[in-house]
Amino acid sequence: MITRPLDLESRLNKPPRDFDVFFWVNAGVVALMFVLFGSRFVLAPGQIMDVGGPGAGIELPQVNAGSQGAGAASVVVSYRRDNVLLFEGGKYTLSELRQQMTAYVREHPRAVLLVRADRQVSMQAFLDLCDMARKAGFASVLIAAEPQTKPGDAPELK
């Protein structure tokens, strides 16, 4: 070949076909992050509201400096609209959810329920869910909310 007179390409080593040590270290770190962020080590933001268990009333929370704004949640309920709830990978109505919650509390005593309510959920529907959690046997309810941002607003840096 006239364009490659020294034939240097034939003397190059072939790239290795297996993964090197750095690939496996990276894969291990990514897997560790998924495991840790999906575990109970990460606290859920919100306000804990003690429902007291069966037979007790709902008490307003008292904010302590040490527990302000975070708590460990056992299970999450996403309340999308009135009568549309997501719990443990299933979509339920309010009446169907009662049975699922009771079964969950039977397996996990002293469980804490994290409620992620959408803005379309009425306050009465939310209080009905808290009352149902109390009757099912949950120890407390953790209320989560996200700050409202307008389109185009930059998040505040602290």
One Martini backbone bead per residue (centre of mass of N, CA, C, O) as a GRO file, in nm:
protein
  158
    1MET     BB    1   0.096   0.037   0.023
    2ILE     BB    2   0.121   0.378  -0.029
    3THR     BB    3  -0.020   0.513   0.235
    4ARG     BB    4   0.127   0.258   0.412
    5PRO     BB    5   0.450   0.187   0.440
    6LEU     BB    6   0.488   0.074   0.757
    7ASP     BB    7   0.254  -0.087   0.888
    8LEU     BB    8   0.146   0.002   1.193
    9GLU     BB    9  -0.133  -0.138   1.238
   10SER     BB   10  -0.019  -0.436   1.280
   11ARG     BB   11   0.143  -0.353   1.566
   12LEU     BB   12  -0.104  -0.333   1.719
   13ASN     BB   13  -0.290  -0.380   1.986
   14LYS     BB   14  -0.550  -0.532   2.097
   15PRO     BB   15  -0.824  -0.483   2.250
   16PRO     BB   16  -0.973  -0.566   2.519
   17ARG     BB   17  -1.265  -0.771   2.598
   18ASP     BB   18  -1.259  -0.713   2.887
   19PHE     BB   19  -1.301  -0.599   3.199
   20ASP     BB   20  -1.190  -0.386   3.415
   21VAL     BB   21  -1.151  -0.278   3.735
   22PHE     BB   22  -1.295   0.002   3.707
   23PHE     BB   23  -1.565  -0.106   3.615
   24TRP     BB   24  -1.632  -0.273   3.877
   25VAL     BB   25  -1.616  -0.036   4.071
   26ASN     BB   26  -1.838   0.134   3.943
   27ALA     BB   27  -2.063  -0.076   3.961
   28GLY     BB   28  -2.051  -0.102   4.271
   29VAL     BB   29  -2.116   0.194   4.342
   30VAL     BB   30  -2.389   0.212   4.199
   31ALA     BB   31  -2.523  -0.020   4.353
   32LEU     BB   32  -2.485   0.103   4.635
   33MET     BB   33  -2.657   0.357   4.588
   34PHE     BB   34  -2.923   0.213   4.530
   35VAL     BB   35  -2.940   0.068   4.801
   36LEU     BB   36  -2.920   0.315   4.995
   37PHE     BB   37  -3.154   0.497   4.862
   38GLY     BB   38  -3.368   0.243   4.914
   39SER     BB   39  -3.343   0.273   5.209
   40ARG     BB   40  -3.359   0.364   5.561
   41PHE     BB   41  -3.116   0.574   5.561
   42VAL     BB   42  -3.314   0.752   5.417
   43LEU     BB   43  -3.478   1.038   5.471
   44ALA     BB   44  -3.797   1.166   5.483
   45PRO     BB   45  -3.961   1.432   5.398
   46GLY     BB   46  -4.145   1.587   5.670
   47GLN     BB   47  -4.436   1.538   5.883
   48ILE     BB   48  -4.508   1.403   6.179
   49MET     BB   49  -4.812   1.211   6.256
   50ASP     BB   50  -4.984   1.106   6.525
   51VAL     BB   51  -5.233   0.831   6.540
   52GLY     BB   52  -5.204   0.604   6.793
   53GLY     BB   53  -5.393   0.407   6.687
   54PRO     BB   54  -5.636   0.231   6.797
   55GLY     BB   55  -5.872   0.460   6.956
   56ALA     BB   56  -5.727   0.713   6.867
   57GLY     BB   57  -5.637   1.023   6.806
   58ILE     BB   58  -5.541   1.299   6.634
   59GLU     BB   59  -5.229   1.456   6.656
   60LEU     BB   60  -5.048   1.718   6.681
   61PRO     BB   61  -4.747   1.821   6.609
   62GLN     BB   62  -4.420   1.825   6.759
   63VAL     BB   63  -4.142   2.024   6.726
   64ASN     BB   64  -3.820   1.920   6.700
   65ALA     BB   65  -3.497   1.992   6.632
   66GLY     BB   66  -3.399   1.691   6.557
   67SER     BB   67  -3.685   1.610   6.376
   68GLN     BB   68  -3.686   1.823   6.161
   69GLY     BB   69  -3.800   1.719   5.837
   70ALA     BB   70  -3.759   1.404   5.935
   71GLY     BB   71  -3.800   1.047   5.848
   72ALA     BB   72  -3.886   0.710   5.878
   73ALA     BB   73  -4.012   0.503   5.630
   74SER     BB   74  -4.195   0.213   5.541
   75VAL     BB   75  -4.433   0.341   5.359
   76VAL     BB   76  -4.595   0.439   5.048
   77VAL     BB   77  -4.840   0.695   4.963
   78SER     BB   78  -4.997   0.789   4.662
   79TYR     BB   79  -5.200   1.083   4.618
   80ARG     BB   80  -5.346   1.195   4.337
   81ARG     BB   81  -5.654   1.160   4.380
   82ASP     BB   82  -5.954   1.122   4.446
   83ASN     BB   83  -5.948   0.773   4.465
   84VAL     BB   84  -5.618   0.768   4.397
   85LEU     BB   85  -5.394   0.501   4.485
   86LEU     BB   86  -5.051   0.428   4.576
   87PHE     BB   87  -4.954   0.083   4.680
   88GLU     BB   88  -4.717  -0.140   4.651
   89GLY     BB   89  -4.763  -0.129   4.317
   90GLY     BB   90  -5.065  -0.032   4.343
   91LYS     BB   91  -5.405   0.041   4.244
   92TYR     BB   92  -5.637   0.225   4.451
   93THR     BB   93  -5.892   0.259   4.646
   94LEU     BB   94  -6.002   0.342   4.950
   95SER     BB   95  -6.140   0.064   5.009
   96GLU     BB   96  -5.900  -0.122   4.910
   97LEU     BB   97  -5.671  -0.009   5.099
   98ARG     BB   98  -5.751  -0.112   5.379
   99GLN     BB   99  -5.665  -0.411   5.337
  100GLN     BB  100  -5.365  -0.356   5.267
  101MET     BB  101  -5.289  -0.208   5.530
  102THR     BB  102  -5.360  -0.432   5.730
  103ALA     BB  103  -5.161  -0.641   5.611
  104TYR     BB  104  -4.904  -0.472   5.654
  105VAL     BB  105  -4.926  -0.437   5.968
  106ARG     BB  106  -4.915  -0.738   6.035
  107GLU     BB  107  -4.612  -0.764   5.922
  108HIS     BB  108  -4.556  -0.439   6.027
  109PRO     BB  109  -4.502  -0.328   6.309
  110ARG     BB  110  -4.473   0.008   6.361
  111ALA     BB  111  -4.547   0.160   6.115
  112VAL     BB  112  -4.468   0.407   5.862
  113LEU     BB  113  -4.651   0.655   5.686
  114LEU     BB  114  -4.611   0.786   5.360
  115VAL     BB  115  -4.754   1.089   5.231
  116ARG     BB  116  -4.820   1.168   4.883
  117ALA     BB  117  -4.976   1.456   4.797
  118ASP     BB  118  -5.173   1.608   4.588
  119ARG     BB  119  -5.333   1.905   4.500
  120GLN     BB  120  -5.618   1.745   4.436
  121VAL     BB  121  -5.635   1.684   4.729
  122SER     BB  122  -5.828   1.686   4.984
  123MET     BB  123  -5.841   1.730   5.319
  124GLN     BB  124  -6.054   1.517   5.379
  125ALA     BB  125  -5.914   1.283   5.231
  126PHE     BB  126  -5.658   1.291   5.402
  127LEU     BB  127  -5.798   1.243   5.680
  128ASP     BB  128  -5.918   0.970   5.600
  129LEU     BB  129  -5.643   0.832   5.562
  130CYS     BB  130  -5.542   0.876   5.853
  131ASP     BB  131  -5.775   0.720   5.986
  132MET     BB  132  -5.718   0.453   5.840
  133ALA     BB  133  -5.430   0.420   5.955
  134ARG     BB  134  -5.514   0.404   6.249
  135LYS     BB  135  -5.706   0.154   6.217
  136ALA     BB  136  -5.476  -0.035   6.094
  137GLY     BB  137  -5.193   0.047   6.290
  138PHE     BB  138  -5.034   0.286   6.257
  139ALA     BB  139  -4.814   0.485   6.426
  140SER     BB  140  -4.754   0.687   6.175
  141VAL     BB  141  -4.756   0.994   5.982
  142LEU     BB  142  -4.599   1.109   5.685
  143ILE     BB  143  -4.568   1.430   5.555
  144ALA     BB  144  -4.544   1.521   5.212
  145ALA     BB  145  -4.380   1.801   5.042
  146GLU     BB  146  -4.355   2.020   4.770
  147PRO     BB  147  -4.235   2.285   4.638
  148GLN     BB  148  -4.345   2.548   4.465
  149THR     BB  149  -4.288   2.606   4.117
  150LYS     BB  150  -4.220   2.805   3.865
  151PRO     BB  151  -4.174   2.848   3.555
  152GLY     BB  152  -3.822   2.941   3.547
  153ASP     BB  153  -3.741   2.883   3.824
  154ALA     BB  154  -3.491   2.885   4.043
  155PRO     BB  155  -3.336   2.727   4.271
  156GLU     BB  156  -3.244   2.747   4.585
  157LEU     BB  157  -2.948   2.839   4.745
  158LYS     BB  158  -2.773   2.746   5.064
   0.00000   0.00000   0.00000
